[in-house]
Amino acid sequence: MSDIVNGLGRATAYGALGVVLLILGIVLIDLLTPGKLGRQIWEDRNRNAALLLSSALLGIGGIVFTSIWTTYDHFGKGLASTAAFGLLGLVMMAVAFLVVDLVTPGKLGATLVEPEPHPAVWVTASCNLAVSAIISASIA
């Protein structure tokens, strides 16, 4: 029974950390794009903004999953590792976003939240997932 209680405690800690990292991902995408992200997705039904945010959340979720899956035997070290790799993933996604913005015409953030579908959102979403895969592979 103590194994179950111990497991629930660890799952709660990892789950809380994962939620915090996902919230940071939402904040990051909101900072990189003009306007209020929540309004664009839930009120304006902007598919570009939804795809961009979804790719970032899936990417961070993948990093957190991989970090937990390959966690160290020591719980504290595993939790710290998950936080570190999650934050690294967020930073690298932001850097990739800024690099794509530099090499493409116009302002990428504004392009990605246009009301009409835009191919640039697929490129940026793919970039988020690629960064996530690279970070995840480096954990194992």
Disulfide bonds with the S-S distance in Angstrom:
none
